[in-house]
């Protein structure tokens, strides 16, 4: 399996935008696709779900009330038994005292008063003992009655709120769909590249800034930065992969920027960086000695199309579908050893995580 470094840039962007817009229901691109596929059905099911949730809430409250009532009855029974036992003990003590002097007469009178107090206040003492439970039962009763009396308005308000949340999520996802489509495409490409052996190293979201910029002789302009969806380093060289999840209509759209021009530009800059001379501001990649001379690190530029692709061929750039990608990559003869592959990776990865500030 391919060794993977870094996360897909568009996935990070999707997650960030959703968080900024207050949408937390999606954990993955798969969740978003499922939401879009089932949106109309979910919209239809909102009221049914709210009514079901309402009924479940009433049922939960009644179940809670029933448990409190059972506990209350248990406490009452325990207290009744406790009071009856206490009264019987006091009566036995009263009956066992034989009148004969003033002290005993006084003791019997005290016992008589205590017995009478307990008998007279028997129910009040029990009610005090369970007053907390009774209050909780009353609160639940009030809540149940309030819910039942206001059932229609509660369901209606919840339906409006849920509906707004659903529509809002759909609008945000629709606005973001170009980014989401990019994330889907890049995920598919990464999944396909993962089928390669561990002699391949993949860097997702490779981005470098150049200060001073690289002069592009062909276009007669300066390249200040490059951003590449996927950079694959292998025994046969470096593959610069730009993913496009475009429809046929998008491919034919004259207003969209050419991905060929974009990847040629990035490929030129990357080739300069990797194959710079010893005196260059870019450090030299450590490659094994060859008796013929210094080895060149090839940079192959590939646009990976998720759906259809143009029939035309383009200079210096290969257009491949996802299912053609691995066969193309493994079709080149190996020219670097494993140690050289890792050396190229280490160098590129160092550029990716720090801003290049070098001079050609």
VODO-957322 format. One record per residue (C-alpha): x, y, z. Coordinates in Angstrom, 3 decimals, always signed. Example, Ala and Ser with C-alpha at 12.3 -4.5 7.8 and 13.67 -1.06 7.14 Angstrom:
+----------+----------+----------+
:        u :        v :        w :
+----------+----------+----------+
:  +12.300 :   -4.500 :   +7.800 :
:  +13.670 :   -1.060 :   +7.140 :
+----------+----------+----------+
//
This chain:
+----------+----------+----------+
:        u :        v :        w :
+----------+----------+----------+
:   +0.000 :   +0.000 :   +0.000 :
:   +1.207 :   +3.506 :   -0.867 :
:   +2.720 :   +5.575 :   +1.959 :
:   +0.568 :   +8.714 :   +2.353 :
:   +1.677 :  +12.074 :   +3.738 :
:   -0.818 :  +14.869 :   +4.424 :
:   -4.566 :  +15.306 :   +3.999 :
:   -6.538 :  +16.237 :   +0.911 :
:   -6.789 :  +20.048 :   +0.752 :
:  -10.389 :  +20.211 :   -0.461 :
:  -11.524 :  +17.932 :   +2.387 :
:   -9.966 :  +20.341 :   +4.888 :
:  -11.678 :  +23.248 :   +3.143 :
:  -15.088 :  +21.517 :   +3.181 :
:  -14.808 :  +20.790 :   +6.904 :
:  -13.692 :  +24.347 :   +7.689 :
:  -16.514 :  +26.028 :   +5.719 :
:  -19.179 :  +23.763 :   +7.237 :
:  -17.926 :  +24.552 :  +10.752 :
:  -17.916 :  +28.275 :   +9.967 :
:  -21.503 :  +28.033 :   +8.700 :
:  -22.615 :  +26.204 :  +11.846 :
:  -23.361 :  +22.846 :  +10.182 :
:  -22.201 :  +19.835 :  +12.214 :
:  -24.331 :  +16.996 :  +10.850 :
:  -21.742 :  +15.781 :   +8.331 :
:  -18.777 :  +13.653 :   +9.388 :
:  -17.599 :  +12.699 :   +5.910 :
:  -18.091 :  +13.275 :   +2.189 :
:  -20.191 :  +10.097 :   +2.216 :
:  -22.587 :  +11.787 :   +4.674 :
:  -22.928 :  +14.775 :   +2.327 :
:  -23.641 :  +12.553 :   -0.665 :
:  -26.224 :  +10.626 :   +1.325 :
:  -27.858 :  +13.888 :   +2.420 :
:  -28.112 :  +15.136 :   -1.174 :
:  -29.468 :  +11.798 :   -2.411 :
:  -32.111 :  +11.608 :   +0.332 :
:  -32.915 :  +15.319 :   +0.716 :
:  -36.466 :  +15.232 :   -0.709 :
:  -37.331 :  +12.113 :   +1.270 :
:  -35.881 :  +13.632 :   +4.464 :
:  -37.888 :  +16.802 :   +3.876 :
:  -41.074 :  +14.754 :   +3.564 :
:  -40.232 :  +12.781 :   +6.683 :
:  -39.536 :  +15.816 :   +8.890 :
:  -43.113 :  +16.192 :  +10.181 :
:  -43.525 :  +12.447 :  +10.658 :
:  -40.302 :  +12.370 :  +12.653 :
:  -41.342 :  +15.382 :  +14.764 :
:  -44.703 :  +13.758 :  +15.564 :
:  -42.914 :  +10.535 :  +16.467 :
:  -40.431 :  +12.431 :  +18.671 :
:  -43.334 :  +14.245 :  +20.347 :
:  -45.124 :  +10.966 :  +21.106 :
:  -41.880 :   +9.466 :  +22.398 :
:  -41.357 :  +12.446 :  +24.703 :
:  -44.865 :  +11.994 :  +26.175 :
:  -44.244 :   +8.274 :  +26.565 :
:  -40.883 :   +8.885 :  +28.267 :
:  -42.478 :  +11.336 :  +30.699 :
:  -45.270 :   +8.873 :  +31.530 :
:  -42.725 :   +6.137 :  +32.105 :
:  -40.719 :   +8.420 :  +34.376 :
:  -43.898 :   +9.374 :  +36.230 :
:  -44.813 :   +5.709 :  +36.671 :
:  -41.397 :   +4.943 :  +38.187 :
:  -41.708 :   +7.908 :  +40.562 :
:  -45.185 :   +6.770 :  +41.626 :
:  -43.913 :   +3.254 :  +42.291 :
:  -41.044 :   +4.634 :  +44.322 :
:  -43.432 :   +6.951 :  +46.175 :
:  -45.744 :   +4.029 :  +47.072 :
:  -42.749 :   +2.071 :  +48.266 :
:  -41.598 :   +4.963 :  +50.486 :
:  -45.128 :   +5.354 :  +51.882 :
:  -45.357 :   +1.660 :  +52.739 :
:  -41.929 :   +1.700 :  +54.384 :
:  -42.851 :   +4.791 :  +56.413 :
:  -46.245 :   +3.345 :  +57.420 :
:  -44.551 :   +0.168 :  +58.650 :
:  -41.942 :   +2.204 :  +60.478 :
:  -44.594 :   +4.385 :  +62.216 :
:  -46.778 :   +1.401 :  +63.179 :
:  -43.747 :   -0.349 :  +64.643 :
:  -42.843 :   +2.761 :  +66.612 :
:  -46.431 :   +3.208 :  +67.914 :
:  -46.608 :   -0.463 :  +68.969 :
:  -43.314 :   -0.187 :  +70.836 :
:  -44.533 :   +2.926 :  +72.645 :
:  -47.813 :   +1.180 :  +73.553 :
:  -45.969 :   -1.837 :  +74.924 :
:  -43.762 :   +0.413 :  +76.995 :
:  -46.847 :   +2.312 :  +78.227 :
:  -48.640 :   -0.912 :  +79.197 :
:  -45.578 :   -2.247 :  +81.035 :
:  -45.370 :   +0.804 :  +83.305 :
:  -47.283 :   +0.172 :  +86.574 :
:  -48.719 :   +3.261 :  +88.245 :
:  -47.413 :   +3.822 :  +91.729 :
:  -45.608 :   +7.107 :  +92.040 :
:  -45.516 :  +10.536 :  +90.491 :
:  -42.503 :   +9.824 :  +88.226 :
:  -44.097 :   +6.772 :  +86.623 :
:  -47.381 :   +8.648 :  +86.191 :
:  -45.460 :  +11.434 :  +84.445 :
:  -43.632 :   +8.936 :  +82.171 :
:  -46.909 :   +7.286 :  +81.194 :
:  -48.418 :  +10.649 :  +80.332 :
:  -45.460 :  +11.508 :  +78.097 :
:  -45.791 :   +8.141 :  +76.293 :
:  -49.547 :   +8.662 :  +75.887 :
:  -48.959 :  +12.089 :  +74.322 :
:  -46.331 :  +10.717 :  +71.898 :
:  -48.611 :   +7.853 :  +70.872 :
:  -51.535 :  +10.209 :  +70.290 :
:  -49.331 :  +12.601 :  +68.302 :
:  -48.152 :   +9.830 :  +65.990 :
:  -51.684 :   +8.480 :  +65.500 :
:  -53.185 :  +11.929 :  +64.923 :
:  -50.450 :  +13.008 :  +62.475 :
:  -49.906 :   +9.614 :  +60.883 :
:  -50.865 :  +10.676 :  +57.328 :
:  -49.136 :  +14.058 :  +57.577 :
:  -45.839 :  +12.431 :  +58.598 :
:  -46.069 :  +10.026 :  +55.655 :
:  -46.853 :  +12.855 :  +53.209 :
:  -43.877 :  +14.850 :  +54.466 :
:  -41.680 :  +11.822 :  +53.926 :
:  -42.664 :  +11.562 :  +50.249 :
:  -43.180 :  +15.274 :  +49.559 :
:  -40.151 :  +15.501 :  +47.248 :
:  -41.380 :  +12.581 :  +45.124 :
:  -44.905 :  +14.011 :  +45.047 :
:  -43.592 :  +17.378 :  +43.824 :
:  -41.672 :  +15.688 :  +41.017 :
:  -44.765 :  +13.728 :  +40.017 :
:  -46.799 :  +16.942 :  +39.931 :
:  -44.173 :  +18.654 :  +37.756 :
:  -44.235 :  +15.786 :  +35.262 :
:  -48.027 :  +15.810 :  +35.237 :
:  -48.033 :  +19.532 :  +34.476 :
:  -45.497 :  +19.035 :  +31.683 :
:  -47.499 :  +16.178 :  +30.144 :
:  -50.738 :  +18.185 :  +30.263 :
:  -49.026 :  +21.248 :  +28.794 :
:  -47.578 :  +19.189 :  +25.929 :
:  -50.935 :  +17.559 :  +25.179 :
:  -52.804 :  +20.884 :  +25.276 :
:  -50.261 :  +22.572 :  +22.952 :
:  -49.538 :  +19.586 :  +20.730 :
:  -50.365 :  +21.209 :  +17.386 :
:  -48.473 :  +24.450 :  +18.008 :
:  -45.400 :  +22.603 :  +19.359 :
:  -45.274 :  +20.268 :  +16.344 :
:  -45.826 :  +23.191 :  +13.969 :
:  -43.009 :  +25.272 :  +15.517 :
:  -40.633 :  +22.305 :  +15.464 :
:  -41.533 :  +21.599 :  +11.838 :
:  -40.764 :  +25.193 :  +10.819 :
:  -37.456 :  +25.152 :  +12.715 :
:  -36.346 :  +21.753 :  +11.370 :
:  -37.445 :  +22.718 :   +7.875 :
:  -35.378 :  +25.897 :   +7.989 :
:  -32.335 :  +23.972 :   +9.250 :
:  -32.747 :  +21.417 :   +6.453 :
:  -33.133 :  +24.040 :   +3.730 :
:  -30.182 :  +26.006 :   +5.135 :
:  -27.959 :  +22.890 :   +5.081 :
:  -29.043 :  +22.139 :   +1.499 :
:  -28.317 :  +25.708 :   +0.351 :
:  -24.859 :  +25.672 :   +1.946 :
:  -24.018 :  +22.293 :   +0.400 :
:  -25.260 :  +23.459 :   -3.014 :
:  -23.078 :  +26.585 :   -2.784 :
:  -20.100 :  +24.448 :   -1.806 :
:  -20.662 :  +21.708 :   -4.358 :
:  -17.693 :  +22.604 :   -6.601 :
:  -15.404 :  +22.193 :   -3.566 :
:  -17.244 :  +19.031 :   -2.486 :
:  -16.950 :  +17.602 :   -6.011 :
:  -13.211 :  +18.320 :   -5.845 :
:  -12.959 :  +16.535 :   -2.496 :
:  -14.850 :  +13.535 :   -3.886 :
:  -12.533 :  +13.390 :   -6.893 :
:   -9.345 :  +13.713 :   -4.857 :
:  -10.557 :  +11.042 :   -2.418 :
:  -11.147 :   +8.655 :   -5.316 :
:   -7.666 :   +9.344 :   -6.672 :
:   -6.064 :   +8.742 :   -3.269 :
:   -8.046 :   +5.518 :   -2.904 :
:   -6.791 :   +4.356 :   -6.309 :
:   -3.161 :   +5.291 :   -5.566 :
:   -3.358 :   +3.375 :   -2.292 :
:   -3.493 :   +0.195 :   -4.368 :
:   +0.155 :   +0.711 :   -5.357 :
:   +3.034 :   -0.828 :   -3.404 :
:   +4.802 :   +0.771 :   -0.443 :
:   +7.616 :   +1.748 :   -2.798 :
:   +5.383 :   +4.721 :   -3.699 :
:   +5.060 :   +7.807 :   -1.476 :
:   +2.107 :  +10.164 :   -1.889 :
:   +2.065 :  +13.781 :   -0.686 :
:   -1.428 :  +15.289 :   -0.614 :
:   -1.905 :  +19.038 :   -1.001 :
:   +1.667 :  +19.939 :   -1.946 :
:   +2.110 :  +23.705 :   -1.757 :
:   +5.226 :  +25.866 :   -2.061 :
:   +5.914 :  +29.607 :   -2.215 :
:   +8.996 :  +30.946 :   -3.989 :
:  +10.780 :  +34.074 :   -2.833 :
:  +12.239 :  +35.238 :   -5.130 :
:   +9.940 :  +33.710 :   -7.771 :
:  +10.987 :  +31.207 :  -10.440 :
:  +11.268 :  +32.730 :  -13.904 :
:   +9.164 :  +30.849 :  -16.450 :
:  +10.953 :  +31.245 :  -19.792 :
:   +8.161 :  +29.730 :  -21.898 :
:   +5.482 :  +32.059 :  -20.561 :
:   +7.918 :  +34.899 :  -19.855 :
:   +6.513 :  +35.465 :  -16.373 :
:   +7.349 :  +34.634 :  -12.762 :
:   +6.004 :  +31.774 :  -10.669 :
:   +5.483 :  +32.849 :   -7.071 :
:   +3.820 :  +29.656 :   -5.816 :
:   +2.408 :  +26.288 :   -6.836 :
:   -0.278 :  +24.076 :   -5.327 :
:   -0.633 :  +20.458 :   -6.396 :
:   -3.435 :  +18.062 :   -5.433 :
:   -1.205 :  +14.980 :   -5.275 :
:   +2.532 :  +14.420 :   -5.651 :
:   +3.584 :  +10.795 :   -6.085 :
:   +7.242 :   +9.826 :   -5.713 :
:   +8.245 :   +6.433 :   -7.130 :
:  +11.245 :   +4.475 :   -8.433 :
:  +10.464 :   +5.837 :  -11.915 :
:  +10.329 :   +9.496 :  -10.879 :
:   +7.821 :  +12.086 :   -9.685 :
:   +4.198 :  +12.264 :  -10.824 :
:   +2.379 :  +15.554 :  -10.500 :
:   -1.358 :  +14.767 :  -10.331 :
:   -4.141 :  +17.332 :  -10.694 :
:   -7.662 :  +15.958 :  -10.168 :
:  -10.706 :  +17.304 :  -12.017 :
:  -14.173 :  +16.042 :  -11.124 :
:  -15.714 :  +17.743 :  -14.154 :
:  -18.790 :  +16.929 :  -16.178 :
:  -18.725 :  +16.850 :  -19.981 :
:  -20.331 :  +20.303 :  -19.966 :
:  -17.538 :  +21.655 :  -17.735 :
:  -14.874 :  +20.157 :  -20.003 :
:  -16.380 :  +22.061 :  -22.936 :
:  -16.860 :  +25.314 :  -20.967 :
:  -14.603 :  +27.964 :  -22.504 :
:  -14.812 :  +30.140 :  -19.370 :
:  -13.072 :  +27.596 :  -17.120 :
:   -9.320 :  +27.933 :  -16.737 :
:   -7.346 :  +25.314 :  -18.634 :
:   -5.998 :  +22.646 :  -16.262 :
:   -3.326 :  +21.890 :  -18.894 :
:   -1.802 :  +25.363 :  -18.592 :
:   -2.104 :  +25.170 :  -14.805 :
:   -0.310 :  +21.820 :  -14.452 :
:   +2.387 :  +22.699 :  -17.033 :
:   +3.224 :  +25.765 :  -14.971 :
:   +3.417 :  +23.783 :  -11.720 :
:   +5.387 :  +21.005 :  -13.448 :
:   +7.990 :  +23.449 :  -14.779 :
:   +8.536 :  +24.957 :  -11.314 :
:   +8.799 :  +21.521 :   -9.727 :
:  +11.273 :  +20.327 :  -12.365 :
:  +13.475 :  +23.386 :  -11.715 :
:  +13.378 :  +22.760 :   -7.975 :
:  +14.275 :  +19.078 :   -8.280 :
:  +16.943 :  +19.414 :  -10.974 :
:  +18.627 :  +22.669 :   -9.968 :
:  +22.404 :  +22.938 :  -10.332 :
:  +24.852 :  +22.589 :   -7.481 :
:  +25.229 :  +26.376 :   -7.222 :
:  +21.486 :  +26.922 :   -7.174 :
:  +19.668 :  +28.383 :   -4.195 :
:  +17.758 :  +25.072 :   -4.034 :
:  +19.750 :  +22.378 :   -2.321 :
:  +20.676 :  +19.351 :   -4.369 :
:  +18.650 :  +16.159 :   -3.896 :
:  +20.949 :  +13.353 :   -2.774 :
:  +20.960 :  +10.744 :   -5.559 :
:  +23.197 :   +7.714 :   -5.984 :
:  +26.313 :   +8.103 :   -8.152 :
:  +26.106 :   +7.135 :  -11.815 :
:  +29.314 :   +6.842 :  -13.835 :
:  +27.731 :   +8.583 :  -16.849 :
:  +26.965 :  +11.731 :  -14.847 :
:  +24.244 :  +13.452 :  -12.812 :
:  +20.815 :  +11.857 :  -13.040 :
:  +17.726 :  +13.861 :  -13.922 :
:  +14.543 :  +13.534 :  -11.846 :
:  +11.654 :  +13.300 :  -14.317 :
:   +8.418 :  +15.113 :  -13.469 :
:   +5.407 :  +13.666 :  -15.268 :
:   +2.325 :  +15.838 :  -15.376 :
:   -1.019 :  +14.041 :  -15.200 :
:   -4.564 :  +15.419 :  -15.137 :
:   -6.829 :  +12.773 :  -13.592 :
:  -10.448 :  +12.952 :  -14.772 :
:  -13.120 :  +11.387 :  -12.567 :
:  -15.723 :  +11.153 :  -15.320 :
:  -15.119 :  +11.583 :  -19.057 :
:  -12.001 :  +13.080 :  -20.574 :
:  -11.292 :  +15.041 :  -23.759 :
:  -10.555 :  +13.029 :  -26.898 :
:   -7.669 :  +15.368 :  -27.718 :
:   -4.084 :  +14.890 :  -26.542 :
:   -1.970 :  +17.733 :  -25.184 :
:   +1.756 :  +18.461 :  -25.288 :
:   +3.737 :  +17.658 :  -22.133 :
:   +0.588 :  +16.634 :  -20.192 :
:   -1.173 :  +13.269 :  -19.936 :
:   -4.937 :  +13.027 :  -19.365 :
:   -6.025 :   +9.856 :  -17.575 :
:   -9.200 :   +8.501 :  -16.052 :
:   -8.938 :   +7.161 :  -12.501 :
:   -9.102 :   +3.564 :  -13.720 :
:   -6.175 :   +4.223 :  -16.110 :
:   -3.950 :   +5.925 :  -13.568 :
:   -2.081 :   +3.068 :  -11.860 :
:   -1.373 :   +1.256 :  -15.109 :
:   +0.164 :   +4.465 :  -16.467 :
:   +2.282 :   +5.051 :  -13.338 :
:   +3.627 :   +1.489 :  -13.171 :
:   +4.361 :   +1.433 :  -16.918 :
:   +7.691 :   +3.269 :  -16.508 :
:  +10.977 :   +1.522 :  -15.818 :
:  +12.505 :   +2.091 :  -12.364 :
:  +15.501 :   +4.438 :  -12.397 :
:  +15.875 :   +5.208 :   -8.673 :
:  +16.577 :   +3.006 :   -5.680 :
:  +14.374 :   +3.012 :   -2.578 :
:  +16.856 :   +5.244 :   -0.737 :
:  +16.749 :   +7.776 :   -3.590 :
:  +12.925 :   +7.732 :   -3.572 :
:  +12.946 :   +8.527 :   +0.126 :
:  +15.556 :  +11.267 :   -0.392 :
:  +13.362 :  +12.934 :   -3.042 :
:  +10.356 :  +12.629 :   -0.708 :
:  +12.204 :  +14.135 :   +2.269 :
:  +13.328 :  +17.100 :   +0.188 :
:   +9.882 :  +17.787 :   -1.298 :
:   +8.207 :  +17.328 :   +2.056 :
:  +10.571 :  +19.861 :   +3.618 :
:   +9.502 :  +22.398 :   +0.979 :
:   +5.867 :  +21.602 :   +1.592 :
:   +5.890 :  +22.373 :   +5.283 :
:   +8.151 :  +25.454 :   +5.196 :
:   +8.027 :  +28.455 :   +2.860 :
:  +10.826 :  +28.292 :   +0.361 :
:  +13.008 :  +31.353 :   +0.567 :
:  +15.716 :  +30.545 :   -1.936 :
:  +17.364 :  +32.080 :   -4.928 :
:  +17.941 :  +30.454 :   -8.301 :
+----------+----------+----------+
//
